[in-house]
């Protein structure tokens, strides 16, 4: 009599393991049952485990060699003639005795243990598959739904119900999400922690901006325009250097679009982050000039050995070159690879005093901090409010106040 163990219910249960293909599940099923056979009979070499993927049936067939009575050396591999004839009278010594082993014959405890082992193995496979899938997708764009919001991170669920983590540090400062919101980000880092895949996504990585450009600008997606480098101060400003492989295509114009149609969507996604798209060039002076946009540069002196650039501008262009919070000059330096120092051109009608002249009254490290943000003369400092000076530099209010008093005394 043939007794099949129907596994259809088990297969239905395994549907939730969406990242594992059916042949792999069947292979795991077979291995679990072979393990049961080894524990009961000592070996599975003489057993065939047949799993039918179409209807979920399982059959276990065991083969033993018929030997003379009282000559069996291993009852798991051999069966004596007298016992074999009770089951099949036509059998002779040397024949194969084939019998079907029912799952029920292993006992309830063994079956429950096998089920637990099976579920455990499937879960491990599921975690491994999720890890491999996302490890291969590092730097790619993903879309998910906000599931839970915590103080330091957001839990995002993708279309396959996998859990993604968006830390606070990887969010744009102006980001605000609520449960159920759709969210776009790039896969930043994938690790295994305590045998569980941890998938970190990011909206602040340069790759996120690059993927958005690839979506909005067909020429980039098609390879006609390439993005040479992206630098960002998330939520504030970004600079993107682009190059065209087709002389007929203006890379900057293609990225911006007619009346800004292409870049507007990207700016909205980045919470109004200012994006400067510039033409890449191997001419370093020109590259730095473009990187400092929107400021108009008068002249540049490069030190190629030390990778420094002295940039000279008219008085009304200094603040543009530095940018709000120093973001413009900082990003220009990162984009070009040069340490950029901004200097104000002296106007013969504009009496000003270099801040170095006050070294007897102002400490050297304070002077260096002002020069770091392009404020290298007395009038350039006095032209700004104390609140603006505090925001641009890393100096305390009291220090700023003392410096302003010293400089004002010079012109009284």
C-alpha positions, 0 to 999 in steps of 0.5 A: 500500500502506498502512503503519500505525505502531502506537503501542499500545506507546507508549500503554501506556507513557504510562499511567504519566503518570496526570495527563495525559488521552489527548487531550492525549497524542494532541495531543503525539504529533501535534505531535512528528510534525509537527515531524519532517515540517517538518525533512524537507520544510520544511513540514507545511501540506500534511500530515495527521497522523491518530492513532487513539486507539482502536487506537493507529494513526498515519497521515501523508498528504502532498498535492502539486499536479500541475504541468507537467513542469519547472514545479515551483517547490517539490518539497515542495508540487508534483509534476511530471506525469511523476513523478505518472503513474508512481504514478497514471496518471489524474492530470492537471495541477492534481490533488492527488497524495496519498501516505502517508508511512511512519514508517520513511521518516524513518530510525531516527535521526529516529525515536529523536530523536522518541521522546526528544522525545515522552517529554520533552514528556510529562514536562514536561506531567506536571510541569505538571499535578502543579503545577497540581493541588496549587497549586489544593489549597493548604490542603486535607487530603491523605493519603499514605504515608511512603516515606523518612525523612531528618533534616530532612524526610520523603518522602510518596507520595500515591495517584497516586505524587506526591512530597510533602515534610513538613519537620521544621519542619512536623511536630508535635514528638511526631510519629514515623513509620516507612516505610509509615505513613499520614500526614495533613497539609495542602498548605502550599506549592507551587513549581516548582524546577528545572522540578520541582514541590515540594509542601510539606505541613504538620501544624503549620499552623492549616489542618490543625486546621481540616480535622480539625474539618471532618471530625469536626464535620458542623455545620462542614462544613455551614456551620452553625458557622464557625471564626473563628480558630485559633491553635496552639503545635503539640503543646502547645496550640491555641485555636479560636474558633467561632460558630454561625449557628443559635441552637439549636446550641451551637458549643462543645458541637457541636465537643467532642461528647458526652463529648468524642467528637468532639474526642478523635480530633483531639487524638490526631491532634495528639499530645495537643495541648490544644485550647480551643474557645471561643465567638467574640464581638465583646465584646472583654472577654468574648472575652479572658476566654474566651480565657484559659480555664481561668483565672477573670478578676476584671477587665479594663481595655482600651486599644482604641487600643493594643490592650492588655489589663490582666487582674487575677486572684486569686493562684491563677489567675495560673499558669492564665492564663499556662499551661505555658511561657506558651502560654496567655497567648501564644495568647490574645493571638494569638487576640484581637489584644490584648497581654495583661498579667496582674496579681495582685490584692492580698490585704489579708492577703497581704503582697507586694511589687511586683517594681518595688520591687527596681529598685535591685538587679535590672536593668530588663530582668530585671524586664520579663522576669518581668512578661512572663510574669505574675510581677510580685510577689516572692511570685509568683516565690518560689512557683516553683522555679528550674527552673520559672522558667528554663523560663518565662522566657528568663533564665539560671540564674545570673540567676534565682538572683541574683533569688531571693536578693534577693527571699528577703532581703526576707522574712527 
